[in-house]
Amino acid sequence: MAVAVGLPLLVAAIVMAVVFTGTGVVGRSPLHRAVDGYLEAVGGGGTVPAAGPGSGCPDGAPDPADALRGLAPRFGHHIVSSTESGDSAAVNVDLVPAGDGRDGGDPVAVLLELRRTGDRWDVCAASAGRLAIDPF
């Protein structure tokens, strides 16, 4: 009887260990990892890679990194919500302006538009505001 109860608990513990990452975030998607990497580079003042060839980003569109730095030169971020449809995605984020040891200011709501080529997500556009995303 103890084995019948203990085995399902062991399996559940293994599944939980696999699903939860070291950061406590449940299985971050490739989309969210791409957004995190992009915003960490831009918000930290670093360079970001240009959209890849055949990315589906419009030619001649303004550089999203420039748009983000126009809203906050240095910032942290928090992903609020996202939606994917085929090879397109929209991600709502809060930029948290970095201060000089003081409060950096109120979060800035930003919408990122992305396109996927293969397994790579490229940020094509950034603008102030939010996209209404139905959570269901």
C-alpha positions in Angstrom: 0.0 0.0 0.0 2.8 2.4 0.8 4.4 1.8 -2.6 1.1 2.5 -4.3 0.9 5.9 -2.6 4.6 6.7 -2.7 5.2 6.1 -6.4 2.7 8.7 -7.6 4.2 11.2 -5.2 7.7 10.5 -6.5 6.5 10.9 -10.1 4.8 14.1 -9.2 8.0 15.4 -7.6 10.1 14.6 -10.6 7.6 16.3 -13.0 7.6 19.4 -10.8 11.4 19.4 -10.8 11.5 19.2 -14.6 8.7 21.8 -15.2 10.1 24.5 -12.8 13.3 26.1 -13.9 15.9 27.4 -11.4 14.3 30.9 -11.5 11.0 29.5 -10.4 9.4 30.4 -13.7 7.3 27.7 -15.3 8.9 26.7 -18.6 9.6 30.0 -20.2 8.9 30.0 -23.9 11.4 30.7 -26.6 9.4 33.9 -27.3 9.9 35.1 -23.7 13.6 34.1 -23.7 14.1 36.1 -26.9 12.3 39.2 -25.4 14.3 38.9 -22.2 17.6 38.7 -24.0 16.8 41.6 -26.3 15.5 43.9 -23.5 18.5 43.0 -21.2 20.9 44.1 -24.0 19.0 47.3 -24.9 18.2 48.3 -21.3 21.8 47.7 -20.2 23.1 50.0 -23.0 24.5 47.2 -25.1 24.2 46.4 -28.7 21.5 44.1 -30.1 21.6 42.0 -33.2 19.7 43.2 -36.2 16.8 41.2 -37.4 17.9 38.1 -39.2 17.6 37.7 -43.0 14.1 36.8 -44.0 12.8 37.8 -40.6 9.5 39.3 -41.9 10.2 42.6 -40.2 9.3 45.5 -42.5 12.2 47.0 -44.5 13.0 50.5 -43.5 11.1 50.4 -40.2 12.5 52.4 -37.3 15.0 50.6 -35.1 13.0 49.2 -32.1 16.1 49.6 -29.8 16.1 53.4 -30.6 12.4 53.6 -29.7 13.0 51.8 -26.4 15.9 54.0 -25.5 13.8 57.0 -26.3 11.3 55.9 -23.6 14.0 55.1 -21.0 17.8 55.2 -21.7 18.6 52.5 -19.2 15.9 50.1 -17.8 15.0 46.8 -16.4 11.8 45.0 -17.6 9.0 42.8 -16.7 6.9 40.8 -19.3 3.2 41.4 -18.6 1.5 39.3 -21.3 2.0 37.9 -24.8 0.2 36.3 -27.7 1.4 34.3 -30.7 -0.2 33.6 -34.0 1.8 31.6 -36.4 5.1 33.4 -36.9 3.9 36.7 -35.4 3.8 37.7 -31.7 2.9 40.7 -29.6 4.4 41.1 -26.1 3.3 43.7 -23.5 6.2 44.7 -21.2 6.8 47.2 -18.4 10.1 49.0 -18.7 11.5 50.0 -15.3 13.7 53.0 -15.8 17.1 52.7 -14.0 17.9 55.5 -11.6 21.2 56.5 -10.1 20.6 54.8 -6.7 17.2 56.5 -6.3 13.8 55.5 -7.6 14.1 55.3 -11.4 10.6 56.4 -12.0 7.3 54.8 -12.9 7.2 51.8 -15.2 6.6 52.5 -18.9 4.1 50.3 -20.7 5.5 49.1 -24.0 4.3 46.8 -26.8 6.8 44.7 -28.8 6.0 43.2 -32.1 8.0 40.2 -33.1 8.4 37.8 -36.1 9.8 34.3 -36.1 12.0 32.8 -38.7 12.7 29.1 -38.0 13.4 29.1 -34.3 14.6 32.7 -34.0 12.3 35.5 -32.8 13.2 39.0 -33.9 11.9 42.3 -32.4 10.5 44.3 -35.3 8.8 47.2 -33.5 8.5 48.8 -30.1 5.9 51.4 -29.1 4.5 52.9 -26.0 1.2 51.4 -24.9 -0.4 48.0 -24.6 -2.2 45.5 -26.8 -5.4 44.1 -25.2 -4.7 40.4 -24.9 -7.5 38.0 -23.9 -6.1 35.7 -21.2 -8.4 32.9 -22.3 
